[in-house]
Amino acid sequence: MKITTGTIPIYRQIIDYFELEIASGRLKSGEKIDSIRSLAVQFKVNPNTVQKSLLELERSGYIYTDRTNGKFVTDDEKVIKKLNRSIIK
């Protein structure tokens, strides 16, 4: 994914990226998400920006944190279906 500078904040672009990946099935239920540092390098942004994005995704229920193992895509199919419907609109 390429992050662009413009009217959409960078953290929002990262959220949108993960929402599309989850909704499309490229990120599957229960799949582990890369570390914050790894994602920051991938997106070429500050780790704090990635952390902010992942926190928002967690608040929305799309990912969850296993305290000792990292962050994972939700297993809740209802949440994923709701995400799919919102993206289609």
C-alpha positions in Angstrom: 0.0 0.0 0.0 1.2 3.4 -0.8 0.5 6.2 1.7 -0.2 9.5 0.1 0.0 13.0 1.4 -3.2 14.9 0.8 -6.5 15.6 2.5 -6.9 12.1 4.1 -4.9 11.7 7.3 -2.3 9.0 7.1 -3.7 7.1 10.1 -7.1 7.0 8.3 -5.5 5.6 5.1 -4.0 2.8 7.2 -7.4 2.1 8.7 -9.0 2.0 5.3 -6.3 -0.4 4.0 -6.9 -2.8 6.8 -10.7 -2.6 6.5 -10.4 -3.4 2.8 -8.0 -6.3 3.5 -10.3 -7.8 6.1 -13.5 -7.3 4.1 -12.0 -8.8 0.9 -10.7 -11.8 2.8 -7.1 -11.2 2.1 -6.7 -11.0 5.9 -8.6 -13.9 7.3 -10.4 -14.3 10.6 -7.9 -15.1 13.3 -4.9 -14.1 11.2 -2.0 -12.5 13.0 -1.2 -8.9 12.0 2.4 -7.8 11.6 4.1 -5.9 14.5 3.7 -2.2 14.7 7.4 -1.6 13.9 7.2 -3.9 10.9 4.0 -2.1 9.6 5.7 1.3 10.2 8.6 0.2 8.0 6.2 -1.2 5.4 4.1 2.0 5.2 7.1 4.3 5.8 5.4 6.1 8.6 6.0 6.7 12.3 5.1 3.7 14.6 2.9 6.0 16.6 0.7 6.5 13.5 0.4 2.8 13.0 -0.4 2.4 16.7 -3.2 5.0 16.4 -4.7 3.2 13.4 -4.6 -0.2 15.1 -6.2 1.2 18.2 -9.1 2.6 16.2 -9.5 -0.8 14.4 -9.6 -2.5 17.7 -12.2 -0.1 19.0 -14.3 -0.9 16.0 -14.0 -4.6 16.7 -12.1 -5.5 13.5 -9.0 -6.7 15.3 -8.2 -7.8 18.9 -5.0 -8.0 21.0 -3.8 -11.2 22.6 -1.7 -9.7 25.3 1.3 -12.0 24.8 0.9 -13.0 21.1 0.1 -9.8 19.2 -2.8 -8.5 17.2 -5.2 -10.6 15.2 -8.2 -10.2 12.9 -11.5 -10.7 14.6 -13.1 -14.2 14.5 -16.6 -12.6 14.8 -18.2 -13.2 11.4 -21.0 -10.7 12.2 -18.5 -7.9 12.5 -16.9 -8.9 9.2 -20.2 -9.0 7.4 -21.1 -5.6 8.9 -17.8 -4.3 7.6 -18.5 -5.7 4.1 -21.9 -4.0 4.0 -20.5 -0.7 5.1 -17.7 -0.8 2.4 -20.3 -1.8 -0.3 -22.3 1.3 0.5 
